[in-house]
Amino acid sequence: MAKALGIVSFAGNHVRADGLRAYRPAGAFSFLGRYRIIDFPLSNMSNSGIDHVQVYIRRQPRSLVEHLGSGRHYNINSKSGKLHLLFTENNLGQDIYNTDIAAYLSNMECIENAPQPYVVIAPSYMIYKQNYDALLNAHIESGADITLLYHSTDNAKERFLNCFTLNLNKQKGVLGLEINQGNAKNKNIFMETYVMKKELFMDIVKEAKNISSMYTLADIIDLACDELDVRGISHKGYFAAANDFHSYFDANLSLIDFKTANSLFQEDWPIYTRTIDSCPTQYFDSSSVKNSVVSNGCRIKGEVENSVLGRGCVIKEGAVVKNCVLLSDVIIGKDVHIENFVVDRNAKITHAKEVIAAESEPGYVKRGDKL
């Protein structure tokens, strides 16, 4: 699909994942042991035939830049395509000015020089599978100015809080956008995925700057619903948004279920990521592993249940890991019981023998910490 430029936008100010975001942007969050969240929008674009992709990065760029590299592991041909990492040049240090609009304006020349007539914009913190080629074709056939992707849910009181929602008429025309404040269970969650002509996109970005320096792309699209033909297309299948810490925790654990995972991971739609060569996981005689996702390179002597383990984790004899998400190279010491926690990479829990949080409020152990 050479007629579309892919844009992966950074997470906005409404995304709050306490602890995790202190070390990396949302797109670089470890997911399901071996992935980063940004792997999903980039794989969607690659599988859809989009081979020119711009990734916008706002803060703590190192881990994301290292993971993305040249983009070759996303099956983006370096001769005919390009993965272009772009940064906002706004140095004011205030979140209200560090918007996606500001980033696009800082890099407007790169957008103008792209030869593709359309843009497909996707967020870096949402996990879903979508054929953007089919989405673009549906947009063109409809004759709409802008097409927005949304997911209908009946649990909006508990999930997707502070995400945008779409107000639709009977013809799937978008009447406006608003924030989900958890006041109704049935909502159309906006997946922050846009399709439009590149020229229109550039005009909208410039108009947003003229109206308010605080405006985001969602803000200006909301305003444009009165003047432009903005339509919604419904998404089917697995969808999660790591817009807060609890959502990140739940999204990881939800994919332990094989049936749920099958709606996201399919043979004809691979999710690409940077591969790391290491030995297979070792399960010792004293180990017990139930209903868990375990990455390679781990050494397990204790008990693991309903958990996600990243690469290189060590679970020592007598340890119990239950309902946890462990990032890479975590060590759980002998006879330690940990439950309902996210443990960031390189952390060691050896002296605290009982580390338990409430299921409704999962806990967090920061990167490289020792307990």
C-alpha positions as semicolon CSV with decimal commas, in nm:
position;residue;x (nm);y (nm);z (nm)
1;M;0,000;0,000;0,000
2;A;0,243;0,262;-0,126
3;K;-0,028;0,532;-0,133
4;A;-0,027;0,583;0,246
5;L;0,234;0,729;0,479
6;G;0,227;0,559;0,818
7;I;0,255;0,774;1,130
8;V;0,291;0,631;1,480
9;S;0,212;0,908;1,726
10;F;0,340;0,926;2,082
11;A;0,112;0,883;2,381
12;G;-0,063;1,200;2,492
13;N;-0,081;1,365;2,832
14;H;-0,391;1,161;2,918
15;V;-0,177;0,845;2,933
16;R;-0,062;0,786;3,288
17;A;0,125;0,466;3,369
18;D;0,294;0,557;3,695
19;G;0,639;0,410;3,742
20;L;0,682;0,262;3,396
21;R;0,687;0,596;3,215
22;A;0,967;0,726;3,436
23;Y;1,209;0,514;3,234
24;R;1,064;0,487;2,883
25;P;0,783;0,614;2,658
26;A;0,461;0,414;2,642
27;G;0,553;0,259;2,307
28;A;0,860;0,101;2,469
29;F;0,664;-0,071;2,748
30;S;0,747;-0,441;2,762
31;F;0,442;-0,647;2,669
32;L;0,372;-1,016;2,713
33;G;0,734;-1,093;2,790
34;R;0,895;-1,049;2,449
35;Y;0,724;-0,756;2,275
36;R;0,709;-0,378;2,309
37;I;0,371;-0,212;2,263
38;I;0,492;-0,020;1,958
39;D;0,547;-0,355;1,783
40;F;0,170;-0,381;1,727
41;P;0,106;-0,060;1,526
42;L;0,430;-0,110;1,332
43;S;0,344;-0,472;1,251
44;N;-0,003;-0,364;1,141
45;M;0,153;-0,114;0,903
46;S;0,412;-0,357;0,771
47;N;0,155;-0,631;0,716
48;S;-0,072;-0,378;0,541
49;G;0,199;-0,288;0,290
50;I;0,294;0,048;0,440
51;D;0,670;0,074;0,398
52;H;0,723;0,444;0,481
53;V;0,661;0,499;0,851
54;Q;0,732;0,797;1,076
55;V;0,757;0,730;1,450
56;Y;0,724;1,035;1,675
57;I;0,907;1,031;2,008
58;R;0,862;1,286;2,285
59;R;1,065;1,189;2,593
60;Q;1,305;0,923;2,727
61;P;1,392;0,812;2,374
62;R;1,683;0,575;2,438
63;S;1,500;0,246;2,497
64;L;1,261;0,302;2,208
65;V;1,534;0,406;1,965
66;E;1,742;0,100;2,059
67;H;1,444;-0,128;2,009
68;L;1,338;0,017;1,672
69;G;1,683;0,037;1,517
70;S;1,665;0,054;1,136
71;G;1,325;-0,114;1,131
72;R;1,448;-0,419;0,940
73;H;1,294;-0,657;1,194
74;Y;0,951;-0,513;1,105
75;N;0,999;-0,641;0,749
76;I;1,032;-0,285;0,619
77;N;1,251;-0,298;0,309
78;S;1,534;-0,049;0,355
79;K;1,569;-0,006;-0,023
80;S;1,207;0,078;-0,102
81;G;1,087;0,188;0,242
82;K;1,202;0,365;0,556
83;L;1,138;0,379;0,928
84;H;1,197;0,742;1,023
85;L;1,233;0,841;1,390
86;L;1,128;1,200;1,454
87;F;1,146;1,414;1,767
88;T;0,960;1,721;1,879
89;E;1,177;2,034;1,885
90;N;0,967;2,198;2,153
91;N;1,202;2,275;2,444
92;L;0,956;2,459;2,669
93;G;0,935;2,161;2,905
94;Q;0,562;2,205;2,966
95;D;0,326;1,916;2,887
96;I;0,057;2,153;2,761
97;Y;0,289;2,251;2,473
98;N;0,429;1,903;2,406
99;T;0,137;1,790;2,192
100;D;0,127;1,572;1,883
101;I;0,040;1,885;1,685
102;A;0,363;2,050;1,804
103;A;0,560;1,742;1,695
104;Y;0,401;1,741;1,350
105;L;0,471;2,111;1,306
106;S;0,835;2,062;1,405
107;N;0,868;1,798;1,135
108;M;0,630;1,937;0,873
109;E;0,898;1,930;0,604
110;C;0,933;1,552;0,645
111;I;0,557;1,511;0,603
112;E;0,544;1,742;0,301
113;N;0,827;1,555;0,130
114;A;0,657;1,217;0,164
115;P;0,521;1,118;-0,180
116;Q;0,219;0,928;-0,049
117;P;-0,120;1,102;-0,096
118;Y;-0,276;0,961;0,225
119;V;-0,177;0,922;0,589
120;V;-0,266;0,646;0,834
121;I;-0,203;0,756;1,192
122;A;-0,197;0,508;1,482
123;P;-0,109;0,546;1,853
124;S;0,195;0,391;2,020
125;Y;0,015;0,272;2,336
126;M;-0,277;0,067;2,202
127;I;-0,270;-0,305;2,125
128;Y;-0,484;-0,437;1,842
129;K;-0,473;-0,605;1,500
130;Q;-0,598;-0,408;1,198
131;N;-0,556;-0,427;0,822
132;Y;-0,487;-0,065;0,729
133;D;-0,507;-0,143;0,358
134;A;-0,871;-0,246;0,399
135;L;-0,931;0,057;0,621
136;L;-0,784;0,293;0,360
137;N;-0,989;0,135;0,080
138;A;-1,306;0,171;0,287
139;H;-1,219;0,536;0,351
140;I;-1,166;0,607;-0,019
141;E;-1,486;0,427;-0,124
142;S;-1,693;0,616;0,134
143;G;-1,583;0,955;0,004
144;A;-1,533;1,078;0,361
145;D;-1,283;1,349;0,447
146;I;-1,159;1,167;0,759
147;T;-1,214;0,813;0,884
148;L;-1,168;0,721;1,252
149;L;-1,134;0,368;1,389
150;Y;-1,329;0,283;1,703
151;H;-1,405;-0,016;1,925
152;S;-1,747;-0,066;2,085
153;T;-1,733;-0,184;2,446
154;D;-1,981;-0,255;2,723
155;N;-1,734;-0,207;3,010
156;A;-1,647;0,159;2,967
157;K;-1,730;0,229;3,331
158;E;-1,424;0,031;3,440
159;R;-1,199;0,029;3,132
160;F;-1,059;0,284;2,887
161;L;-1,100;0,570;3,133
162;N;-0,973;0,904;2,998
163;C;-0,959;0,764;2,644
164;F;-1,152;0,947;2,375
165;T;-1,493;0,820;2,267
166;L;-1,690;0,887;1,948
167;N;-2,045;1,016;1,932
168;L;-2,194;0,863;1,616
169;N;-2,517;0,910;1,424
170;K;-2,706;0,620;1,267
171;Q;-2,497;0,645;0,949
172;K;-2,170;0,614;1,149
173;G;-2,100;0,981;1,099
174;V;-1,891;1,129;1,382
175;L;-2,072;1,406;1,568
176;G;-1,789;1,473;1,809
177;L;-1,526;1,334;2,047
178;E;-1,533;1,334;2,425
179;I;-1,337;1,186;2,714
180;N;-1,460;0,863;2,872
181;Q;-1,528;0,954;3,236
182;G;-1,679;0,618;3,326
183;N;-2,038;0,743;3,335
184;A;-2,182;0,479;3,100
185;K;-2,096;0,117;3,025
186;N;-2,156;0,128;2,648
187;K;-1,914;0,352;2,460
188;N;-1,741;0,371;2,123
189;I;-1,376;0,399;2,224
190;F;-1,174;0,599;1,973
191;M;-0,860;0,403;1,888
192;E;-0,674;0,723;1,792
193;T;-0,637;0,583;1,441
194;Y;-0,701;0,829;1,158
195;V;-0,713;0,802;0,779
196;M;-0,720;1,110;0,555
197;K;-0,547;1,278;0,264
198;K;-0,202;1,408;0,349
199;E;-0,284;1,759;0,230
200;L;-0,590;1,772;0,457
201;F;-0,382;1,643;0,747
202;M;-0,125;1,919;0,703
203;D;-0,398;2,185;0,676
204;I;-0,563;2,058;0,996
205;V;-0,233;2,060;1,186
206;K;-0,164;2,420;1,085
207;E;-0,519;2,523;1,174
208;A;-0,486;2,366;1,519
209;K;-0,174;2,574;1,588
210;N;-0,357;2,891;1,489
211;I;-0,644;2,816;1,728
212;S;-0,452;2,701;2,036
213;S;-0,101;2,587;2,125
214;M;-0,262;2,331;2,357
215;Y;-0,465;2,163;2,083
216;T;-0,405;1,798;1,999
217;L;-0,506;1,626;1,677
218;A;-0,812;1,483;1,854
219;D;-0,912;1,835;1,964
220;I;-0,903;1,978;1,613
221;I;-1,082;1,675;1,465
222;D;-1,357;1,723;1,722
223;L;-1,392;2,082;1,609
224;A;-1,384;1,981;1,241
225;C;-1,679;1,741;1,274
226;D;-1,918;2,031;1,205
227;E;-1,749;2,122;0,876
228;L;-1,595;1,800;0,739
229;D;-1,734;1,456;0,659
230;V;-1,587;1,254;0,948
231;R;-1,693;0,889;0,970
232;G;-1,626;0,599;1,202
233;I;-1,541;0,240;1,119
234;S;-1,584;-0,028;1,382
235;H;-1,295;-0,252;1,486
236;K;-1,351;-0,620;1,567
237;G;-1,123;-0,840;1,774
238;Y;-0,888;-0,790;2,066
239;F;-0,827;-0,433;2,181
240;A;-0,645;-0,293;2,481
241;A;-0,507;0,047;2,574
242;A;-0,215;0,085;2,815
243;N;-0,334;0,430;2,916
244;D;-0,276;0,373;3,287
245;F;-0,090;0,131;3,510
246;H;-0,388;-0,094;3,585
247;S;-0,478;-0,117;3,214
248;Y;-0,121;-0,220;3,132
249;F;-0,130;-0,488;3,402
250;D;-0,469;-0,622;3,290
251;A;-0,377;-0,627;2,921
252;N;-0,075;-0,847;2,989
253;L;-0,265;-1,095;3,203
254;S;-0,565;-1,107;2,967
255;L;-0,353;-1,261;2,691
256;I;-0,252;-1,556;2,906
257;D;-0,589;-1,698;2,800
258;F;-0,527;-1,895;2,480
259;K;-0,860;-1,810;2,319
260;T;-0,809;-1,439;2,381
261;A;-0,453;-1,453;2,249
262;N;-0,574;-1,623;1,930
263;S;-0,783;-1,318;1,844
264;L;-0,466;-1,106;1,838
265;F;-0,190;-1,341;1,723
266;Q;-0,253;-1,513;1,389
267;E;-0,021;-1,692;1,149
268;D;-0,112;-1,472;0,855
269;W;-0,058;-1,154;1,057
270;P;0,278;-1,181;1,239
271;I;0,370;-0,939;1,517
272;Y;0,731;-0,844;1,455
273;T;0,978;-0,751;1,727
274;R;1,350;-0,729;1,786
275;T;1,476;-1,081;1,849
276;I;1,725;-1,161;2,123
277;D;1,909;-1,491;2,104
278;S;1,928;-1,679;2,434
279;C;1,895;-2,031;2,564
280;P;1,553;-2,188;2,629
281;T;1,397;-2,156;2,972
282;Q;1,510;-2,414;3,227
283;Y;1,241;-2,577;3,441
284;F;1,397;-2,753;3,740
285;D;1,244;-3,049;3,926
286;S;1,119;-2,824;4,205
287;S;0,936;-2,590;3,964
288;S;0,560;-2,562;3,909
289;V;0,428;-2,340;3,628
290;K;0,055;-2,297;3,564
291;N;-0,137;-2,078;3,321
292;S;0,154;-1,846;3,246
293;V;0,352;-1,694;2,960
294;V;0,726;-1,751;3,007
295;S;0,989;-1,599;2,779
296;N;1,319;-1,760;2,688
297;G;1,628;-1,753;2,905
298;C;1,447;-1,793;3,239
299;R;1,549;-2,030;3,520
300;I;1,257;-2,151;3,728
301;K;1,290;-2,349;4,049
302;G;0,984;-2,212;4,229
303;E;0,612;-2,176;4,158
304;V;0,466;-1,950;3,887
305;E;0,091;-1,909;3,839
306;N;-0,114;-1,680;3,612
307;S;0,186;-1,459;3,538
308;V;0,393;-1,316;3,253
309;L;0,770;-1,352;3,274
310;G;1,009;-1,155;3,055
311;R;1,341;-1,281;2,927
312;G;1,608;-1,396;3,170
313;C;1,400;-1,403;3,490
314;V;1,517;-1,620;3,778
315;I;1,262;-1,774;4,016
316;K;1,449;-1,944;4,300
317;E;1,349;-2,248;4,501
318;G;1,046;-2,205;4,725
319;A;0,945;-1,874;4,561
320;V;0,583;-1,814;4,463
321;V;0,495;-1,575;4,178
322;K;0,121;-1,526;4,132
323;N;-0,074;-1,280;3,915
324;C;0,242;-1,087;3,829
325;V;0,408;-0,925;3,530
326;L;0,786;-0,956;3,552
327;L;0,997;-0,763;3,303
328;S;1,333;-0,892;3,186
329;D;1,612;-1,011;3,417
330;V;1,410;-0,998;3,740
331;I;1,526;-1,216;4,029
332;I;1,276;-1,353;4,280
333;G;1,469;-1,495;4,574
334;K;1,431;-1,812;4,775
335;D;1,097;-1,849;4,962
336;V;0,971;-1,508;4,844
337;H;0,596;-1,479;4,783
338;I;0,497;-1,203;4,541
339;E;0,144;-1,145;4,417
340;N;-0,038;-0,883;4,203
341;F;0,275;-0,688;4,109
342;V;0,453;-0,546;3,808
343;V;0,826;-0,583;3,864
344;D;1,043;-0,368;3,637
345;R;1,356;-0,500;3,473
346;N;1,670;-0,591;3,671
347;A;1,488;-0,570;4,005
348;K;1,581;-0,818;4,279
349;I;1,341;-0,930;4,551
350;T;1,537;-1,140;4,795
351;H;1,505;-1,010;5,154
352;A;1,134;-0,918;5,161
353;K;0,966;-1,257;5,192
354;E;0,607;-1,143;5,133
355;V;0,525;-0,878;4,871
356;I;0,151;-0,878;4,811
357;A;-0,080;-0,609;4,670
358;A;-0,457;-0,607;4,639
359;E;-0,586;-0,748;4,309
360;S;-0,779;-0,425;4,252
361;E;-0,463;-0,213;4,301
362;P;-0,158;-0,396;4,163
363;G;0,177;-0,286;4,298
364;Y;0,497;-0,179;4,125
365;V;0,866;-0,247;4,193
366;K;1,084;0,004;4,014
367;R;1,362;-0,079;3,771
368;G;1,683;-0,206;3,924
369;D;1,544;-0,188;4,278
370;K;1,631;-0,429;4,559
371;L;1,377;-0,547;4,816
